[in-house]
């Protein structure tokens, strides 16, 4: 299955002492031509000063929804264990409506111990967090089916991670987008594992979009050849430098002159 190449930017909500810096970065990113603006779901910075400035994910997504007109928005990714999953489904449905159907629901098992410990959540083990993610996905899917009003579309679910036995099985069952943190060789191997899980649960692996961090213009085509169509550039405050985003958009437009949105 051939997909248009899409470029995302992850505006990491760290080290921005004023939310206006993030608002400005969203505006610049949309004007530059990105397809998706992501943030992340953490409560503390992941780099630099560990107690530096930081803003919350889902409150921000509501603001993104009102501010923007064209781009899709979402978290790369929402951490498991932070919110009641039925409430999270309702939050996603609401942001979906605010944005006019432009939300991507990114989900992951969670990994940053400080988030859990400082906010009073049970950090557990990798196994318990994956079990919780499985429970989240089932409950979110059920809740989305009964909300009134319904979402404006089937909200695309993005799952981030690469565990071959559990995470990729969840991708096969629930996701429209799979975000891998792997290098090219590992990505190709895990794509084959994902295809096996898809065969088991009866889904088409070609219907799941492959997503990775932007590897640079010199390496991106090899990832496209391996099935990747969504690349995301990460950038942090306070400056939110978009030079990498501009490079990625230029590369995309040389290969996909007509940007097509929402094909997750």
Secondary structure, DSSP 4 states (H G I P E B T S, - for coil): -----EEEEEEE-BS-SSHHHHHHHHHHHHHHT-SEEEE---SS-SSS-TTS-B--HHHHHHHHHHH-SSSEEEES-EETTSS-HHHHHHHHHHHHHHHTS-EEEEEE----HHHHHHHT-----HHHHHHHHHHHHHHHHHHHHH-SSPPSS-PEEEEE---TTTHHHHHHHH-SEEE----HHHHHHHHHHHHHHHHHHT--GGGSEEEEE---TTTHHHHHHTTEEEEEEEEETTT---HHHHHHHHHHHHH-SS------
